[in-house]
Amino acid sequence: MKWEYHIEPEIEYYSCMVNLFARADCQEEAVNLIEEMPFQADSSMWSSIVGGCTVHGDKNLGKKVAKQIIEFDPMNSGAYVQLLNIFATSGEWERSLSVRKAMRDKQVQKNLGCSWFHNGKLSTVREMESTTRYRFSFSFSITFFLTVF
């Protein structure tokens, strides 16, 4: 990119490449890119690697990177949840519970989930909360009613 097109890659380019490597089950290449890039990696880059580790089964690297994210950004709920999932899928239930306890003790809360629905005429956004599960079904019913009639 630098030599052929004379374009200096910005941090967004590196972030995309890290994400692509992680999705392609090339976590080591993603880590090497982060270590060699001229920018300080943010938690989203490291989260891409943890996500790739979770999907592709590299639990050791996933645990290591998730713990680094938590040290770097202690209120990052995504890192806790990913670490919790890694422990749970490994059958390490005690460690999974300890992560959940740490979240509670530090008052780290998971971010709301959000979904987009589009049916050609109507687009709606629905926020999901663990305490109000029926909120989604009610809003879906209204959306369905409006699209049918």
Stockholm file with secondary structure:
# STOCKHOLM 1.0

chainA/1-149         MKWEYHIEPEIEYYSCMVNLFARADCQEEAVNLIEEMPFQADSSMWSSIVGGCTVHGDKNLGKKVAKQIIEFDPMNSGAYVQLLNIFATSGEWERSLSVRKAMRDKQVQKNLGCSWFHNGKLSTVREMESTTRYRFSFSFSITFFLTVF
#=GR chainA/1-149 SS CHHHHCCCCCHHHHHHHHHHHHHTTCHHHHHHHHHHSSSCCCHHHHHHHHHHHHHHTCHHHHHHHHHHHHHHCTTCHHHHHHHHHHHHHTTCHHHHHHHHHHHHHHTCCCCCEEEEEECSSCEEEEEECTTCTHHHHHHHHHHHHHHHC
#=GC SS_cons         CHHHHCCCCCHHHHHHHHHHHHHTTCHHHHHHHHHHSSSCCCHHHHHHHHHHHHHHTCHHHHHHHHHHHHHHCTTCHHHHHHHHHHHHHTTCHHHHHHHHHHHHHHTCCCCCEEEEEECSSCEEEEEECTTCTHHHHHHHHHHHHHHHC
//
